[in-house]
Amino acid sequence: MLLVTFLISCVFAVHGTKTTLHVAEESDLNSLIGHAGNNVLQSLPESARSDLVYSMIGTGEHTNLVKLNKQNGNLYTAELIDRESTCGNRELCSINLKVALYSSKASYFEILDVEILIDDINDHAPSFALDSINVNVPESTPVGTIITSVTAIDRDSTQKHRNVTYDAQNTEMFGLQVTQTKDNVPVASLILLQPLDRESREAYSVLVSAADGGQKSESSDINIDITVTDVNDNYPQFGQPSYNISVQENATIGTIVLTVTASDEDVRDNGRVTYGISGETTFFSLFFMIDKYTGDILVKGDLTRISGEHFELEIVCEDHGEQPLSSKVNLTLSVLDVVNNPPMIDVNILSGGGGRTSDNLTALVPESSETGTVVAFMSVTDRDIDDNGNVSCSVSGREFELQDVPSSGYIIVSRLPLDRETTDKYDFTVTCIDAGAPPLSSTVSITVLVQDVNDNAPVFSKKSYFASIVENNEPGKQIVSLLASDKDLDNNSRIRYYIQGKNLDFAIDSRSGALKAKRSFDREHASEYEVTIVATDSGFPPLTATTTVFVSVIDVNDNAPSFKVSHFQFFVLENMPAGMKVGQLSATDKDVGVNGNLLFSVTEGYKNTIPFIVFQDGSIKTSETLDREEKDRYVFQVKAYDLGSPTIVSTADVTVRLVDDNDNAPVINYPNKENETIVVFSEKTVGSTVAVIQANDADDSGPNSDLEFSIVSGNEQKVFILDNTFGTLRINKEREIQADETFSLRILVSDKGYHKKTAETKLNIILKYVDDTRQSDGGPRNAMVTTSVVAITVVAAAAITTILCIFRRNAQKKKKEKQNRAQHIKQSQQVVPIESLIYKPVATKQVTFTEEKELKKADMTSSTTDHEDLDNMELYNSTGTSMFTNSLIECKTKMLMDDCSDDSDCGTNYDSGKGGSYLDVYKLSDKSWVSHGMASNSPSTHCERAKYPTVADIPVPTSGIAVYTKTTESTPDVAASLFHLNSKKCPSPGPPEDRQQCQRKHVWVVRPRDDGNDALVEHQKDICYVK
C-alpha cells in the first residue's frame, strides 16, 4: 500500500480508460470474466509490460462478487452470482470497479474503470401460489361472470425471460381472460361462458398452465375445482292435484285422516318442506291439526260437536330456502253424523284480552267496570234435531248472568259492582242442556280476575306523628319513620313520600319514609316544628294522603344563665334589723326544664365574708344590723347556675351601698359647760360678731349632718341674731344701757334629717357698760382686763371666721364650676341617652333623643360610684329635703310602726334586676306632667321641656333615666325627673293648671363622666351620682 501511494505521488498518472466485460449469472466459481486493461496493454512499450502490477482500489457495490489477479490483470468470479438477488428486476445489472495499473521501471501509473455486466439467463419458471384451488359458484351465476383469477410469477429479471402466457383445458363451460396489472403482471381470469344448473351437473375441473418467453420455455400448472352450489329455484310439488276425504264423528283423537306428500328438487333447506293449512279457522283448529313435517292430518277434538260439518281448505307446502317457495293443494273434509251429541259451548272472552287454559277460560275485568259490563260472548250449537237440539243455558252464582243475543248466542255480563279489594277472583260455570231423552249437557268453567284500578289512596298508619330530636344533632339523623299503605296492587300501591312545600329543615327518604334532619337544630331558636308529609302512589292518576309530623326539639343544657345586668347595685338603710331584704337578682336561661331552672348563691370567695345572705331564689337579705359609719359599701360576686348536667354557671357583681340613717345627734363643741360665758362691751356696733357656735354631726354629709342654728330663748328683745347656717352670733340692734346687762341665751342646734335630732347649749352674754367720761382708780386695771377679754374673744372669732370663709370660698368656687357645667348642658336642651349610664371601658358620648322610638332603645343598667363622691349621695326635692333618705326613713318608720315584712315594697330599695336605683319614680303617659317629687310629703313640681309645645308631645322613655328641664319665662326655675319603668308606685301628678313654680333655683342635668363609668347629676348645691 505504501508502494502504491509512493508511485502515485512520483510518477506520471493516466486516468480515464474504461473496460466493459460480461459475465453470465450462475457462472461457476473462478470463472474468467476478462482482462481488466487489455486495451491499455497494446499501447504500452515492451519495457513497461514486464513489471506491470494490477490492484483494485476502493470498495464499490458488489465488488465482493469478483477478484483480480495482480500479476496478469485477469478478473474471476469470487462467488456464485444470482442476478435476481443482486439487481432485482432491473434490466441493466453491473459491477463497477477501479483498477490501478502501474510500472516501477517505466514510471507508469494509470487507473482503469472496469464495468462488468451480469447477463440474465432463463433460470426461473413461472409459478402459481397454489397447486389447486376450490371455488363455489351458485347455479344462478350470470354468464360472463369472472369465477376466479390466478397469477403466475416468474422471478427472472429481464422482460424476455419473465413474459408469462396462460392456457386452459376443459373449457367448454369456462373461458380464460388475461389482463395486466399496473405493474405489468399478467393475470388469468376464469369466466363463465354458459348458464349453470346444479340439478344437471354439480362440479367442474379446469387446468390452467403458465409458460415464460425464454428460448427454453419453463411452465407450471394450477387446477381449479368448481362446485356449483344450490339456489332455491324449484317449487315443492304435491303428489296429486287435490284431496277429498270424510271422517266419522266418532273418530278418536289422534286418528290420521289423511297424509299429504310433496317433493322439491333442491337440496338441503331449499329442498326441505313443511306443511300447513291455509285459511285455517280457530274453529277448525279445535278439531283437526296437520303434522307440518309428515303431512298427516289428525283428529284433535271431539268431532261429535261438528257432526255434519264440511270444510273447504288449502294445504300449503313450503320449502326452507332463504327466500321460501311454496305450493298449495285443495282439501275438502266432511264430518259424518253417526251418533247423538250434547250441546257444544263456544266461549269467546271479550274483557281484558282473557285467555284459555287447559281447565277453564279466564277473563280480566277492571274493578271500575260498571254493572252490565260484557265479560264474554258464548255461542251454543247442537247438531241434533227436534228436542235433542233444543238447548237452554244457565250461570252459577249471582255475580254474573247470561243475556240472549238473538240468532247469535249469549253475552255474559256482570250483575253487581266489582271491588278487587273485597274479592279479586270469581269462578263460575255455564251449563247448557238439551231437551232430549235422556237430556245431554255441556259445561264450561269461567274465571273472572278483577283487575286493580287505582281507587284507593294511601293511608298513613297514624293520623299524625309525634317525634322528637335532641338539639345540636348531626345533620342527616333520622327522626321518625313514617308508614303508609295502599290496598291497591303493583304501581297503584307503590308509595313515595314527599315533604309538602319547600323545607330547609327536614328531608324524607321517598322510598322508606324515614324523616331526617337536614341541619342541626337549636331549641332556643325553635322548639317545635310542624311538617306535612305527602304519600303518593304510582297509579294513574296518582292518589295522595297527608299526615302531619310534630317534631319537638329536646333541650340540651347548652346555654349559660344570663344576668339582666353584669353589675347589680342596691341600697339599704343602715341600722335595719337582720333579715332585711336588700334586693332581688334576676337572670334568665334560654334552656328549659331543669336546664333552665336557676339557683343563685354567692361565689365561693365571698362566703362568710359579707353580712348578706344570697338565697337560691336570688333574693339578698342582711344577716346582721349594718352601720354605715363603720362601712358604707359592700362589693361581692354572685353566681347563677342551672340544674342541667353538666351545670353551667354565670357570675355578676353586686354593690350594696349603705344609706345613712339619722342616728347621730349634733354635738356642740362651743359653748360648753366649761366655757359658756362671754363679755361684750356696749360700744360694739350692729353686725359685730359676738361668738360663733361650733357643732358637728357624725352622720353622712347631707341633710343628716347639715346643721341649723337657732335661739330658743333669752333673745326676746332681739338684741342678737344667729346665722342659722354658719352659727355666727351677731349684734342685731343698738341698745343703750346704763349698767352691765346679762343675757342667757338657749341655743338649739338641729340637723336636717327626716326625723331631726337636736342639741342645746346655754350661752351667757354680759353686755358691759362702758362710760368713757368717768374715770376711777380702778379704771386702768379694769380696762386692761376688759381689753384682754375682748381681745381674746376677737382673736378667737377672727380665727373661726377665717376658717369658715376659707370653707365657704372653696364651696362657692366648686358651686360656680358646677353651675357653669349645668348651664352648658341646660342650654343644649338635651336628654342624655341611657347608654351614658351604662358601664363601658371607654368614655361615652351625649346623644340627643328627638324621637320616642330612640328613647325606647334605652335600658337601665348598673354602674359604680367613686368613693370621693359618697358624701354627696343625696337627691333633693324642691324644698331641699332629701328624697333619697326620706323615702328610706319613711319605709323604716312604717316597718317599725306597722310591722311590715321585709318583702314589702316600702321596706326595700332594690332594682328588680334592672340595675336602677331604689327610687319610686314615674312613667310618662299622654297628657301627663313630669314630677320629680319622690317622697309622699314632698310637693310635686311639674316641668316640661321647652322643645315641645305641649307635654303630650314629650317622648315617652321606655326604660332608663331621663332628665327634663324647663326654661320658660313664666317658670324660670328648672326641675328634673328620673324615670324607672318598673316603678310600682306612681303618684298621680296634678293637672296642668295646678302646677307650681319650682321653689328652688337649681338645675339638674345628666351627662357622662370623664372616666366613662357613671352619669353625673349636677345641682346648684350638691353633686350626686345616680345609678
VEXGU-866771 format. One record per residue (C-alpha): x, y, z. Coordinates in steps of 0.25 Angstrom, whole numbers, plus 5000, padded with zeros to 4 digits. Layout:
residues N
XYZ...
end
This chain:
residues 1027
500050005000501250095003501850064990500550104982500450234990501850264987501750234972500450314971501250434977502450414968502050374954501250424943499850374944498850344933497350334936496050314929496250174921494950094923494849944920493449874919493349724922492149624922491849504932490649414932489949394945490049254951491549244946492449154953493349204963494749254958494149264944494949364936494249494933495349564925496549654926496449784933497249864924497449794911497249914902498349994910499449884909499549894894499950044895501050014905502549994902503049864904503949914915502749954923501949824922503049744929502749784943501249834942500449824955498949824956498249864968496749894972496550024979495250054986494149964990492949984981491549914981491649764979493149764977493249654986492649564975493949574967495449564969496649624962498049554958499049664961500149604952499349584939498149674941497049564939495749574947495049444952493649414959493849404974492449364977491249294971490549414964489049424965488549534956487149544963487749554977488849654972487949744964486549704965485749734953486649834947486949824932488349864934489149804945490649834946491849834955492749954955494249944959495450034959496749964956498150034958499149994947500650034950502050004946503250044954504250034943503550114933503050214943501650184939500250194946498850184941497450164948496550074939495050084940494449944939492949914937492549764938491149744932490349624939489549554928488249494931487949344928486549274928486749204941485349224947484049164942482649234945482049184958480649194964480449214979479649084980479548954972478048954972476849044977475349014980474349114976472849104980471949164969470449184971469649124960468949254958470249324954470049404941470849374928472149464927472349464942473849444946473849324954475349344960476649394956478049334957479449394955480749324952482049394956483449384948484649424956485549454944486049594944485849624929484649644922484949544911485049434921483849474930482849494919481749394924480649334916479449254920478649134914477349064920476848924917475348864919474849004916473548974909472749044921473849144924474749234917476149294920476349454920477749504922477949654927479149734932479349794946479849934948481249864950481049794936480849664943479949574934478649514942477849404937476349414940475349294938474049344932472649274932472249244917470949164919469849164930469949074941468948974946469348894959468148794957468948754944470348764948470948794961472548804959473548854948475148844948475948934939477448924937478249064935479649064930480649174931481949184922483049294920483649344907485149294908485849204897485649094907484249114912483849084926482449054931481549014943480048974945478949004955477648924956476349004958475248914964473848984963472648934971471248984967470449024979468949004980467949124979466549114983465949114969465048994970463548994976463048884984462148784976460948714983460748564979459248594974458548724970457448714981456948634993455548604997455248525009454248495020454348455035453248395044452948485056453348375066454748365061455648375073456648485076457948455069457348375057458048405044457048455034458048485022459448485019459948585008461348585002462148684993463548684987464648784984465848764975466648864982467548814993467748845008466848955013466448994999465848844997465348825012463848855012462748865023461248865023460148955027458748995025458449125018457249195023457149115036456049165045456049155060454849075060455548965050456748965059455948925071455648785064456748765054458248785052459348755042460748705045461648805038462748705036462048585031460748645025459848555034458448625037457948575050456748585059456948675070455648695077454248635079453648625065452248605070452248755073452348775058451548665053451148685038452148805036452848815023454248895022454848945009456348975012457648985005458848915009460148985007461548925005462749025007464248995006465249065015466149145005466649275009465449325000464449215002463649154991462249094993461149014986459648994990458648884988457148884991456548795003455148765005454848705018453448655023453048605037451948495036450848495047450748355053450348375068449448475077450248595082450148685094450148835093451448905089451849025096452849125090453249245099454049365094454649455105454349595102454949665114456349705116456849605106456649485115457149345111456849195111457549095120457448945120456348955130455549075128455449215122456049335129455449485127456149605132455149715137455549855143454949875157454450005152453549945142452049975143450949875145450549815132452049805127452149695116453149585120453049485109452149445097451649305096451049225085450349085087450148985076449548845075449548765063448348685067446948725063445648735070445648735085447048675084447548805078446648895087447748955097447549045109448749105117448949165132450149225140450549185154450649295165450049435166451149525161450949495146449749465137449449425122448749515113448249465100448749515087447649475076448149385065449549395071449749335085449949395098450749505105451249485119451149615127451349665142450149675151450849745163451949855165453349795165454349825176455649765175456049795190454849715194454849605184455949595173455449465167454149405162453949255158452649215151452149115141451249125129450348995127449548975114448548855114447748795102446348745103446648605098446348485106447148465113447648605113449048635109449848755115451148825114451848915124452949015123453749085135454049225134454949305143454849455144456049525150455749665155456849765151457349865160456950015158457550125166456350155174457050155188457850265193459050235202458650225217459750265228459850175240459550295249458750425247459950505252461250465257461950525269463450515269464650585276466050605273467150655283467750795279469150805273468850685265469750635254469150665240468450545234468050485247466750405246465550465254464450365251464050265241462650285234461850175228460650185219459950065212459050055200458049945197458349945182459349865175460649885168460950025163459550065169460150025183461550075181461750195190462650305190462850405201463050555200463050685209461950785205462550915201463950955201464650915214466050945218466050875231465550735228465750625217465050495215465450375208464450355197464450205198464550175212463850295218464950325228464950465232466350525235466850655239467550735229468250825239468650835253467450895262467550995272466350985282466551125287466351175272465151085270464650975280463550915271463350885256462150845248462450765235461350725225461750595219461050545206460950405202460750385187460450255180460950225166459650205159459050285148458550375152459250375165458550385179459150445191458950455206459550555216459950545230460650645240461850615248462050695260463550705263463950745277465450795279465850735293466650835301468150815304468850895314469650985304469351125309469951195321469051275331468951415327468851525337468051645333469251735336470651705339470751795351469551805361469451925371468551925383468352025394468051985409467752075421468752055432468252005446467151925439466951785447467651665441466751595430466451725423466351695408467351775400467051735386466651635376467551575366467051545352467551455342467051365330467451235323466951205309466951065312465650995318465350895329466450865339467350925329466651065330466351055345467351155352467851165366468651275372469751285382470951365386472251315380473251235388474251345391473151435398472451325406472551365421473251495418471951585415470851625424469851575414469151445410468851415395467651315395467451215384466351305378467251415376466751505388467851565396467651595411468451655422469051555432469251665443469051805446469951895438470552025442470952125431471952195439472752065440472652025425471852095415471851995403472051845401472451795387472351645385472151545374470951455372470651335362469451275355469551135352468551045345468150905349468550835336469650735334470750785334470350905341470651045335471051165343471051315341471451425350471151565353471651675362470751735373471051865380470151895393470252035398469852075412468952195413469152285424468152285436468052405444468552325457469452435462469052565469469852685467471052715477471252855481472752885483472553025487471953085496472052975506471952965521473353005524473253125514471953175513472053325517472553435508472753585511472353685500472553835502471453925499472254005489472053895479471353935467470153865460470653745452471853715460472153575463471953535477472253385476472253265466471453145471472353025468471652885465471752755457470952635454471552495452470552455441470852455426470952585419469652635414468352665422468652575434469952655436469552785430469352875443468352985446468553085457467453165465467253235478466153175486466053275497466753385504466753475492465353535493465753675491466453635478467753685483468553575476468353505463468853365460469253315446468453185444469453125435470853165440470553195455471053335455470453415466470453565463469853695470468553715463468253855468468753975476468453965491468754075501469054035515469454105528469953985534470453845531469353755526469353605525468653515514468553365516468253305502467753165500468453115487467853005479468652925468467852825459468152745447467252745434466952595435465552535433465452515448466252635453467252615464467652735473468552785483468452905493469452995500469453115508470253245505470353355515470653495509471053605518470753735511471853825519471453965520472654065516472654205521473754285515473554415523473754355537475054315542475354235555476554185561476254055557475954095543477254055536477353925542475853895539476053945525477253855523476453735528475353775519476253795507476953665509475653585510475153665497476453635490476453495493474953485488475253565476476453475472475653345474474553405466475453445455476153315454474853245453474253345443475553325435475353175435473953185431474253285420475253185414474253075414473153165409474053215398474453075393473053035394472553155385473753125375473252985374471853025373472153125362472853025354471652925355470753035351471553065339471452925335470052915338469753035330470452985318469652855318468352935321468553015309468752895300467352845304467852705303467252575308468452485312468352355306468252235315469552185309470352295316469952225329470452085325471852045329472752045318474252035317474352155308473652295310472252305305471652425297470452505299469352485289468052565288466852485287465752545278464852435275464152335284464652215277466052255281465652265295465052125295466452075292466952105305467252005316467452025331468751975336469751985348471052055349471952095360472252215369473452285373473852285387474152435387472652455384471952375394471752495403470852555392469952425390468652505392467552555383466752675388465452715385464952865382464952885397466352845399465852715407466652595403465652505395466652395395466852385410465452425414464852315405465652205413465352275426463852265423464052115420464752095433463752165441462652095434463351965437463551995452462152045453461351945444462251835446462451825431463051695425464451705419463751675405462851795405463151905395463352015405464451935412465351905400466051985390466451885380466451905365465751775361466951725353466951855344468151915351467452045355467352125368466352105379465552225376464052205372463952295360462952315350462652275336462152375325460852365318460052445309459552585314460252555327461252645335462652605339462952615354464252605361463652595375463952465381463452465395461952465399462152585407462952665397462252765387462152725373462752815363462252795349463252825338463352815323464352825312464452955305464652885292463252825292462052915291461152835300461452725310460752625301461852645291462952595300463452455296463152345306464452275311464252125311465452105321466652165328466752305333466352435326466552575330465552685326465852835328464852955328465353095323464053175320463953315324462753295333463553185340464953215340465253115351465752975346465452845351465752695347465152565347465652425347464852305341464852155344463952075336463851965347463352065358462152005366461652135372461352255363460652375370459652445360460252575356459352695357458752755345459452865337458652975343459152935357460652925354461453005364462653095362463953025365464253065379465753065378466653115367467452995364467852915351467852765349468552705337469152575333470452555325471552445324472652455334474052465328474452325332473252275325472652195337471552285343470552385339470852515347469652595352469952735356469252825365469352965369469852925383470052775382470752675373470152545372470452415365469152335361469052195356
end
